[in-house]
Amino acid sequence: MSVETRRKLTQVDILVAIADFAEVFRTPDGETVFATIEVDRHHETWPVRSRAFRRWLGRRFFELEHKPHGAQALQDALAAIEARAQFGGAAVHKVFTRVAERHNRAIYLDLVDQEWSVVEITASGWRLLNNSPVKFRRSRGMLALPRPVPGGSLKELHGFLNLRDDDQWALVVGWLLAAARPAGPYPVLVLGGEQGTAKTTMARVLRALVDPNMAPVRAEPRDVRDLMIAASHSWALAYDNISHLSPWLSDAICRLSTGGGFSTRELYENDEEFIFEAQRPVILNGIDDIVTRADLLDRALLLDLPVIQETKRRSEGEFWGGFESARPQLLGALFDAISMALRRAALVRLPTRPRMADFAIYVTAAAPALGWEDDYFVAVYADNRSAATEVAVEATPVGPLVRAIAEEGDWTGTAANLLALLDERVDEKVRKAKTWPTTPVALSGILRRLAPNLRALGVEVIFQKETKRPRRRLIMIKNTGANQRLERPDRLWDAGRDATQPEASPRNPAPDKGGDARDDGDAKIPGRSGDTGGDAGHASGDGQPPVPSCTPDWDDV
């Protein structure tokens, strides 16, 4: 470009021309325009209105013109860049936060480091990539994950968690595996226990393994808008020291767990609607029974943490120093388990399909990498769901009374008849409580919400129209005697067994020792032997430099 031609260009023209050196695209909903730019030999993706992109434009402008651009010129240039992307046939890409998936079933996890590195996890292993094949966005408050190191074991995480037994450990590992998936459903991890049981510490530890943040645990949101803002800028959510979960928040977390849309009015707009649809892993903790509504309990993993003896408490510096030292190996072990889950998920067949069956199948598929029998986690999960069912029924004064009626024999009548019967069985103090239904309609609503939980406990609640009077609705209560729990395997957990070597069983055949089975339990690193350090690696074959990688050698099951 000649000097004379450049003199004819305005600052806006130059800034728009600089943007041509970036990959400008829009999201599928057309609401946001992003740009992927090259910075210090790596690529970053930012909204065109972000401070990072504006700084990139300003630096390139200064390098060309040797002076800063005007403020109004920048605003006009950004408007022009957005208009070209919206209406000029720009490419369309999805933009992800922390975790993503491609059509080849590979999972990508953004480390949020300065080099914009990502971890690619497939059924054959995991590796580090310097250039991500998917678009990630960064939000304020997101912190970096360390570079994972192969050869570790998730069992080391047990020492940083205050758990009552191995069943609680299995539920925590299950939540952690699900939280690293790009799509739900995600169980809600509910940590209960008296003060001093390290509930908040556990939430911080678990979030530090999937989505570390400057504010890892937060107070409960004030409204749906606050919840959606947090969910749109983070991957995992952790709410601390909750004393009461309001109905609107309980319903919103249900939608975050299994998927659902939220809509609200755009800020400063009267007729524009903002729609957010996503699923997110969630952790809740509190002293009381904070989750009591049946629909959320059906999506929850309930842990009642034990008291920590004074002699076993550790200082903050010692605890977090040890955790940070172990975190790279823990991440590597977590990615090993995810790789195993991807490898076996299509082969897993559960005897029954519980609520959130995809989650149960996924964790079961990872069992050989965790040292579990195939039927172990399903049994633990079933026990936890049974406990949640009991909590849901006992949380309302109506539930125990309906169970008592069923035990006396089958009952049929209208909602008004049933309400009158229940009123007779409680005192005035209960009838005046906020949780007690005052109308037949309110009672019907409670029963419909409790029906799945009562059914699991052997009580069937049936709503039907009366044959002779179609406008009259009847409620039938029957004792089905179907309160059965899944039978536990004889041997569920062997903490001393190598987590990478599944023991022989009818569900877990022993690996063929003539094949890929190994004795040391470490991940095999191509190109090096006897060393699983962080610098081991191999060329990726797609132009990537040698990077650490981990390729599990378990045989197909």
C-alpha positions in Angstrom: 0.0 0.0 0.0 1.5 3.3 -1.1 1.9 6.3 1.2 -0.5 8.3 -0.9 -3.2 5.6 -0.7 -2.8 5.2 3.0 -3.3 9.0 3.5 -6.7 8.6 1.9 -7.8 5.9 4.4 -9.5 6.9 7.5 -8.7 5.3 10.9 -11.9 3.3 10.6 -10.8 1.9 7.2 -7.4 0.8 8.6 -8.9 -0.8 11.7 -11.4 -2.8 9.6 -8.6 -3.8 7.2 -6.6 -5.0 10.2 -9.5 -7.2 11.3 -9.1 -9.1 8.0 -6.0 -10.7 9.5 -8.2 -12.3 12.1 -10.8 -15.1 11.6 -14.0 -13.2 12.3 -17.1 -15.4 12.7 -20.5 -15.4 14.4 -22.2 -17.9 16.7 -25.1 -20.1 15.5 -27.7 -17.9 17.2 -26.2 -14.9 15.4 -26.1 -12.9 18.6 -22.3 -12.6 19.2 -19.4 -12.0 16.8 -16.0 -13.5 17.7 -12.5 -13.2 16.3 -9.7 -15.7 16.5 -6.4 -13.8 16.5 -2.8 -14.9 16.5 -0.9 -13.8 19.6 2.7 -14.8 20.3 2.5 -17.9 18.0 -0.8 -19.2 19.4 -4.4 -18.5 18.6 -6.9 -16.8 20.9 -10.7 -16.4 20.5 -12.4 -13.3 21.8 -15.7 -11.4 21.3 -15.0 -8.5 19.0 -16.3 -6.2 21.7 -13.9 -7.6 24.3 -11.0 -5.7 25.7 -8.6 -8.3 24.4 -9.7 -7.9 20.8 -9.7 -4.1 21.1 -6.2 -4.1 22.4 -5.1 -6.4 19.6 -6.6 -3.9 17.0 -5.0 -1.0 18.8 -1.5 -2.6 18.9 -1.6 -3.5 15.2 -2.9 0.0 14.4 0.0 1.6 16.3 2.5 -0.6 14.6 1.2 0.6 11.2 0.5 4.3 12.0 2.9 4.9 14.9 0.1 6.7 16.8 -3.0 5.5 18.7 -6.4 5.4 17.1 -9.3 7.6 18.1 -12.0 6.3 20.5 -14.8 7.0 18.1 -12.9 5.4 15.2 -12.6 2.2 17.2 -16.4 2.1 18.0 -17.2 2.7 14.3 -14.8 0.0 13.2 -16.2 -2.6 15.6 -19.7 -1.8 14.4 -18.5 -2.3 10.8 -16.7 -5.6 11.7 -19.9 -6.9 13.4 -22.1 -5.9 10.5 -19.8 -7.7 8.0 -19.9 -10.9 10.2 -23.7 -10.7 10.6 -24.6 -10.0 7.0 -21.6 -10.6 4.9 -21.5 -14.4 4.9 -19.0 -14.9 7.7 -18.3 -18.4 9.0 -20.4 -19.8 11.8 -18.8 -21.6 14.8 -20.0 -22.7 18.2 -18.0 -21.3 21.0 -17.4 -23.4 24.2 -16.6 -22.7 27.8 -13.9 -25.0 29.3 -15.2 -28.3 27.8 -16.2 -29.2 24.2 -16.9 -32.2 22.0 -16.4 -32.8 18.3 -18.2 -35.1 15.9 -15.5 -37.7 16.3 -16.5 -38.1 20.0 -13.3 -36.5 21.2 -13.5 -34.4 24.3 -11.5 -31.1 24.5 -10.7 -29.4 27.8 -9.4 -25.9 27.8 -6.5 -25.5 30.3 -7.0 -21.7 30.2 -3.2 -21.1 30.3 -1.4 -18.3 28.5 -0.6 -20.6 25.6 -4.2 -21.5 25.0 -3.4 -25.2 25.2 -6.1 -27.8 25.3 -6.3 -31.5 26.3 -7.8 -33.8 23.7 -9.3 -37.0 25.1 -10.3 -39.9 22.9 -11.1 -43.6 23.3 -7.4 -44.3 22.7 -5.9 -41.9 25.2 -5.3 -38.2 25.7 -2.7 -35.6 24.6 -1.9 -31.9 24.8 -2.5 -29.7 21.8 -1.1 -26.2 21.3 -3.7 -25.3 18.7 -7.3 -26.2 19.5 -9.6 -27.6 16.8 -12.6 -26.1 18.6 -13.3 -22.5 19.6 -13.0 -21.7 23.3 -13.9 -18.5 25.1 -12.4 -17.1 28.3 -14.3 -15.3 31.0 -13.1 -13.2 33.8 -12.4 -15.2 36.9 -11.4 -18.4 35.1 -8.1 -19.9 36.3 -5.7 -22.2 34.6 -5.4 -25.9 35.1 -1.9 -27.4 35.4 -0.6 -29.4 32.5 -1.6 -33.0 33.2 1.0 -35.7 33.9 0.5 -39.3 33.0 1.1 -42.2 35.4 -1.0 -41.0 38.4 -3.9 -42.5 40.2 -7.2 -41.0 41.3 -6.8 -42.9 44.6 -4.5 -40.1 45.7 -7.4 -37.7 45.6 -9.0 -39.7 48.5 -6.5 -38.2 50.9 -7.8 -34.7 50.1 -11.4 -35.5 50.8 -13.2 -36.1 54.1 -15.4 -39.1 53.2 -17.3 -41.5 55.3 -16.8 -44.7 53.3 -15.9 -46.1 49.8 -19.5 -45.6 48.6 -19.1 -41.8 49.1 -15.8 -42.0 47.3 -17.5 -43.7 44.3 -20.2 -41.0 44.2 -17.6 -38.2 44.2 -15.6 -39.9 41.4 -18.8 -40.4 39.5 -19.6 -36.7 39.8 -16.1 -35.7 38.8 -16.2 -37.9 35.6 -19.6 -36.5 34.7 -18.4 -32.9 35.3 -15.7 -33.3 32.6 -18.2 -34.4 30.0 -19.3 -31.9 27.4 -22.9 -32.8 27.7 -25.1 -33.9 30.6 -27.1 -35.0 32.4 -25.0 -33.9 35.4 -25.9 -35.1 38.9 -26.0 -32.4 41.5 -23.5 -33.1 44.3 -25.0 -32.2 47.7 -22.5 -32.1 50.6 -24.1 -32.2 54.0 -22.7 -32.4 57.5 -22.1 -30.3 60.6 -19.7 -27.4 60.7 -16.1 -28.4 60.4 -16.6 -31.4 58.1 -14.7 -29.8 55.2 -17.7 -29.4 52.9 -16.4 -26.1 51.4 -12.9 -27.5 51.1 -14.2 -30.5 49.2 -16.2 -28.3 46.8 -13.1 -26.2 46.2 -11.0 -29.3 45.5 -13.4 -30.8 43.1 -13.9 -27.6 41.2 -10.1 -27.1 41.0 -10.0 -30.4 39.0 -12.5 -29.4 36.3 -13.1 -25.6 36.3 -10.9 -23.6 38.7 -12.1 -20.1 39.4 -11.0 -17.0 41.4 -14.2 -17.4 43.4 -14.7 -21.2 43.4 -17.6 -21.3 45.9 -20.2 -18.6 46.1 -23.3 -17.5 48.0 -26.6 -18.6 46.4 -27.8 -16.4 43.5 -30.5 -13.9 44.2 -32.5 -14.7 41.1 -32.5 -16.6 37.8 -30.6 -13.8 36.0 -27.7 -14.1 38.5 -27.7 -17.9 38.1 -27.6 -17.7 34.3 -24.9 -15.1 34.3 -22.8 -17.4 36.5 -23.6 -20.4 34.3 -22.7 -18.6 31.1 -19.3 -17.6 32.3 -18.3 -20.8 34.1 -18.4 -24.5 33.5 -19.1 -25.7 37.0 -21.1 -24.0 39.8 -20.5 -24.4 43.5 -22.8 -22.7 46.1 -21.7 -22.6 49.7 -23.3 -22.7 53.1 -26.9 -22.9 51.9 -29.5 -22.9 54.7 -32.6 -23.1 52.5 -33.1 -23.8 48.8 -36.0 -21.8 47.5 -38.4 -23.5 45.1 -37.4 -21.3 42.1 -33.7 -22.1 42.7 -34.4 -25.8 43.1 -36.3 -25.9 39.8 -33.6 -23.9 38.1 -30.9 -26.3 39.2 -33.0 -29.2 38.0 -32.9 -27.5 34.5 -29.2 -27.0 34.7 -28.7 -30.6 35.7 -30.7 -32.3 32.9 -31.1 -29.5 30.4 -33.6 -26.8 29.9 -33.9 -23.2 28.7 -34.1 -20.0 30.6 -35.4 -16.7 29.2 -35.4 -13.2 30.6 -35.7 -9.7 29.3 -32.6 -8.1 27.9 -31.2 -5.5 30.2 -32.4 -2.0 29.3 -34.7 -3.5 26.6 -38.5 -3.7 26.7 -39.2 -6.3 24.0 -36.0 -8.3 23.5 -35.7 -11.7 25.1 -32.4 -13.3 26.2 -32.5 -17.1 26.0 -29.9 -19.3 27.7 -29.9 -23.1 27.3 -27.2 -25.2 28.8 -26.4 -27.9 31.3 -23.8 -27.4 34.0 -22.3 -29.5 36.9 -23.4 -28.1 40.3 -22.2 -28.6 43.9 -24.3 -27.5 46.8 -23.3 -27.6 50.5 -25.0 -26.8 53.8 -25.6 -28.1 57.3 -29.3 -28.7 57.0 -31.2 -31.0 54.6 -31.0 -28.3 51.9 -32.5 -30.4 49.1 -36.0 -31.6 49.9 -38.0 -31.3 46.7 -38.5 -34.6 45.0 -37.5 -33.6 41.4 -34.1 -32.2 42.6 -33.5 -35.2 44.9 -34.0 -37.5 42.0 -31.0 -35.7 40.3 -28.8 -35.5 43.4 -25.9 -37.4 44.9 -26.3 -37.0 48.7 -23.2 -37.1 50.9 -23.3 -36.7 54.7 -19.7 -36.0 55.6 -18.2 -37.3 58.9 -16.7 -35.2 61.7 -13.0 -34.7 61.4 -11.0 -35.6 64.5 -8.9 -32.8 65.9 -5.7 -34.9 65.6 -6.3 -35.3 61.8 -6.8 -31.7 60.9 -4.1 -30.1 58.6 -3.1 -26.5 58.1 -4.3 -24.7 55.0 -0.7 -24.3 53.7 0.1 -28.0 54.1 -3.2 -29.1 52.6 -3.2 -26.9 49.5 0.5 -27.3 49.0 0.1 -31.0 48.8 -3.0 -30.8 46.6 -1.3 -28.5 44.1 1.7 -30.9 43.9 -0.7 -33.8 43.2 -3.0 -32.0 40.8 -1.1 -32.7 37.6 -1.1 -36.4 38.3 -4.7 -36.4 39.4 -5.7 -34.7 36.1 -3.8 -37.3 34.2 -5.6 -40.1 36.0 -8.9 -38.4 35.5 -8.3 -38.2 31.8 -7.3 -41.9 31.8 -10.7 -42.8 33.3 -12.5 -40.6 30.8 -10.7 -42.2 27.9 -11.7 -45.6 29.3 -15.3 -44.4 29.5 -15.3 -43.3 25.9 -13.9 -46.6 24.9 -16.4 -48.8 26.7 -19.6 -46.7 26.9 -21.2 -48.3 23.8 -20.6 -51.7 25.3 -22.1 -51.2 28.7 -25.5 -52.8 29.4 -27.2 -52.0 32.7 -29.6 -54.5 34.3 -32.0 -51.6 34.9 -31.9 -48.0 33.7 -32.1 -45.5 36.5 -32.9 -41.8 36.2 -30.0 -40.1 34.5 -29.1 -43.4 32.9 -26.4 -41.8 30.6 -24.5 -40.7 33.7 -24.7 -44.2 35.2 -23.6 -45.8 32.0 -20.7 -43.4 31.5 -19.3 -44.0 35.0 -19.8 -47.8 34.7 -17.8 -47.7 31.5 -14.8 -46.2 33.3 -14.9 -48.9 36.0 -11.7 -50.8 34.9 -9.7 -47.6 35.1 -10.9 -47.1 38.7 -10.4 -50.6 40.0 -14.2 -51.3 40.3 -16.4 -54.2 39.2 -18.8 -53.2 36.4 -21.8 -53.5 38.7 -20.3 -51.6 41.6 -21.2 -48.0 40.8 -24.7 -48.9 39.7 -25.3 -50.5 43.1 -23.9 -47.5 45.0 -25.9 -45.1 42.9 -29.1 -47.1 43.5 -28.5 -47.0 47.3 -28.0 -43.3 47.1 -31.2 -42.8 45.1 -33.1 -44.9 47.6 -31.8 -42.7 50.4 -32.9 -39.6 48.3 -36.3 -41.2 47.9 -36.7 -41.6 51.6 -35.6 -37.9 52.1 -38.2 -36.7 49.5 -41.0 -38.6 51.2 -40.1 -37.7 54.7 -39.5 -34.0 53.8 -43.2 -33.3 53.5 -45.7 -34.2 56.2 -48.0 -35.7 53.6 -45.6 -38.5 52.5 -45.4 -40.6 55.7 -49.1 -40.4 56.2 -49.8 -41.7 52.7 -47.4 -44.5 53.3 -49.2 -45.3 56.5 -52.6 -45.3 54.7 -51.2 -47.7 52.1 -50.0 -50.1 54.8 -53.5 -50.3 56.2 -54.9 -51.4 52.8 -55.9 -49.9 49.4 -57.7 -46.6 49.5 -59.8 -44.8 46.9 -61.5 -41.4 47.1 -61.4 -37.8 45.9 -58.6 -35.4 46.8 -61.1 -33.7 49.2 -61.8 -37.0 50.9 -58.1 -37.7 51.3 -57.4 -34.2 52.6 -60.1 -34.7 55.2 -58.6 -38.0 56.2 -55.1 -36.5 56.5 -56.4 -33.6 58.6 -57.8 -36.1 61.1 -54.4 -37.7 61.6 -52.4 -34.6 62.4 -52.6 -31.9 65.1 -53.5 -28.3 64.7 -49.8 -27.2 64.7 -49.1 -29.3 61.6 -52.3 -28.1 59.8 -51.2 -24.5 60.3 -47.7 -25.1 58.9 -46.8 -23.7 55.5 -46.0 -27.1 54.2 -49.4 -28.5 54.9 -51.9 -28.5 51.9 -55.0 -26.4 52.6 -57.0 -27.3 49.4 -57.6 -30.5 47.4 -55.8 -29.0 44.5 -52.7 -28.3 46.6 -52.8 -31.9 47.9 -53.0 -33.3 44.4 -50.0 -31.3 43.4 -47.9 -32.6 46.3 -49.0 -36.2 45.5 -48.1 -35.9 41.8 -44.7 -34.6 42.8 -44.2 -37.4 45.3 -45.6 -40.2 43.1 -42.3 -41.4 41.7 -40.7 -41.5 45.1 -43.7 -43.3 46.7 -43.7 -45.8 43.9 -40.1 -46.6 44.6 -41.1 -47.3 48.2 -43.9 -49.6 47.2 -46.8 -47.2 47.3 -48.7 -46.5 44.0 -50.7 -43.3 43.7 -53.0 -43.3 40.7 -55.1 -40.4 39.4 -58.1 -41.4 37.3 -61.6 -40.2 36.4 -64.7 -41.9 37.9 -66.5 -44.0 35.4 -70.0 -42.9 36.2 -69.1 -39.3 36.9 -66.3 -38.3 34.3 -65.9 -34.8 35.8 -65.0 -36.3 39.2 -61.4 -37.3 39.7 -60.4 -40.1 42.1 -57.1 -40.9 43.8 -56.2 -44.5 44.4 -53.5 -45.5 46.9 -52.2 -49.0 46.7 -49.5 -50.9 48.5 -47.6 -52.8 45.8 -44.9 -54.2 48.1 -42.3 -53.3 45.4 -39.8 -51.6 47.6 -36.7 -53.4 46.4 -33.1 -52.3 46.3 -30.5 -53.4 43.9 -28.5 -56.3 45.2 -24.9 -55.4 45.9 -22.0 -57.4 44.4 -20.1 -59.6 46.8 -16.9 -57.6 46.4 -17.3 -54.0 45.4 -14.0 -52.4 46.1 -10.5 -53.4 46.6 -8.5 -50.3 47.6 -5.2 -52.2 47.4 -5.7 -53.4 43.9 -4.0 -51.5 41.0 -6.6 -49.2 39.6 -5.5 -49.9 36.1 -5.7 -53.7 36.3 -9.3 -54.9 36.5 -9.6 -58.1 38.4 -11.1 -61.2 36.7 -14.9 -61.5 37.3 -17.9 -62.6 35.3 -18.3 -58.9 34.4 -14.6 -58.0 34.2 -12.6 -60.6 32.3 -8.9 -60.6 33.1 -6.8 -58.9 30.4 -4.9 -61.2 28.1 -1.4 -61.2 29.5 -0.1 -61.8 26.0 -1.6 -58.6 24.8 -1.5 -55.1 26.1 -1.9 -56.0 29.8 0.9 -54.5 32.0 2.1 -54.9 35.5 3.2 -51.4 36.5 -0.1 -49.7 36.1 1.5 -46.7 34.3 0.4 -45.2 31.0 2.6 -46.3 28.1 4.4 -43.3 26.5 5.5 -43.8 23.0 9.1 -42.9 22.4 10.3 -43.3 25.9 10.5 -46.2 28.4 10.7 -46.3 32.1 9.9 -42.5 32.4 6.4 -41.1 32.7 7.6 -37.5 33.3 5.7 -34.5 32.0 8.1 -34.0 29.0 7.4 -37.4 27.5 5.5 -37.3 24.3 5.3 -37.9 20.6 4.5 -36.1 17.4 0.8 -35.8 16.9 0.9 -36.2 13.2 -1.0 -32.9 12.5 1.8 -30.5 12.8 1.8 -30.3 16.5 5.1 -30.4 18.4 5.9 -33.3 20.7 3.7 -33.0 23.7 2.8 -35.1 26.7 0.3 -37.8 25.9 -1.2 -40.8 27.6 -2.5 -43.9 25.8 -4.1 -46.5 28.0 -3.5 -50.1 27.0 -6.5 -51.8 28.5 -8.0 -54.5 26.3 -11.5 -54.0 24.9 -14.1 -55.6 27.1 
